[in-house]
């Protein structure tokens, strides 16, 4: 069983933990967290790695989205390129993503891949999860933009954001991930350690295909199983989440997402670590989801537009998180009641107006029984600000309540 760390969250203080390249991790109990840096990465912790028996489900080239004449597409090559040549070609099609969570006073950094000249960007959901505002700096032109979430699929850790007022951006040349084979040379580019500026370069080879990992984000408390991933030994770092995994010919074949290592965060031992295993979402899968988002196709996994907000925070005594999908508490029980426990309630939020208080146990949302953070996330994914849903809970005196509340506009994912 591999342990993973959060590539985008060096401040989360997980030693030998797991990560998404953009959000905190799951799995082993965390060590006491180090004080977060001003700009931290976020990631998912991976608790299990299993090779799937079947091949990749997606075949054929999906292709790039809306490469218009007003922008430039990064060039590919008929012959193998060096890592420096790959970086010089692909860097202009990457962006640094800084997400601010106003509810927790936190800031995290990740990476994005430019899909369209007008500023549509592909990234990991965990990079923007919980964000109340997003700032993006385009590497190609050096300009910074505010960004809005177009949509996301938390289950598959894919999100699309739109840069406001962008035009003429350099877009990435996208390859066909179904052609990737073990042993292929790859280069990972991203915003390592959230430093910004010229993207970092990590080289390696594809070590396995069709990998499955169980990953969890400590901020949202949601655990998901990602499948069909490309595994490499490229030493990616916190902040690389959402960055590009590039083949020898300058084509993006994957999106960096998670990594595992015996990692020591700076401030604990004065050392930084390198990934022993890294995982990327195949670009074919990521683009398939991105196209659903672009087409405004809502599914049980894909959410379009603004995130619905309940206003419930995490009970810090649990190992689950807060915010995601409007914030919800960790697992717990009140007098033997199964549900999710409320850690805190945002003043003036729908939850507060409905009468929920810290220590209550939510048992159902929108008619669906909930007993974990994942249940809450899945119950809310199809709803939007302004929708009315039922919520049931048991208070600290053991009394049951059910009411209808109107969802507010909240942070991403």
Secondary structure as UniProt FT lines:
FT   TURN            7..8
FT   HELIX           10..12
FT   STRAND          18..20
FT   TURN            21..22
FT   STRAND          40..41
FT   STRAND          45..51
FT   TURN            69..70
FT   HELIX           83..90
FT   HELIX           91..93
FT   STRAND          94..101
FT   TURN            102..105
FT   STRAND          106..114
FT   TURN            117..118
FT   STRAND          120..123
FT   HELIX           125..128
FT   TURN            129..130
FT   STRAND          133..138
FT   TURN            139..141
FT   STRAND          144..153
FT   TURN            154..157
FT   STRAND          158..163
FT   TURN            164..165
FT   HELIX           177..179
FT   TURN            182..183
FT   STRAND          185..190
FT   HELIX           192..194
FT   STRAND          200..217
FT   TURN            218..221
FT   STRAND          222..232
FT   TURN            238..239
FT   TURN            241..242
FT   STRAND          244..246
FT   TURN            248..249
FT   STRAND          252..260
FT   TURN            266..268
FT   STRAND          277..282
FT   HELIX           283..294
FT   TURN            295..296
FT   STRAND          302..304
FT   STRAND          307..309
FT   STRAND          312..313
FT   TURN            316..317
FT   TURN            324..326
FT   STRAND          331..334
FT   TURN            335..336
FT   STRAND          337..341
FT   STRAND          344..345
FT   TURN            347..348
FT   HELIX           350..354
FT   TURN            358..359
FT   STRAND          361..365
FT   TURN            366..367
FT   STRAND          368..369
FT   HELIX           373..380
FT   TURN            381..382
FT   TURN            385..386
FT   STRAND          388..394
FT   TURN            396..397
FT   STRAND          400..406
FT   STRAND          408..410
//
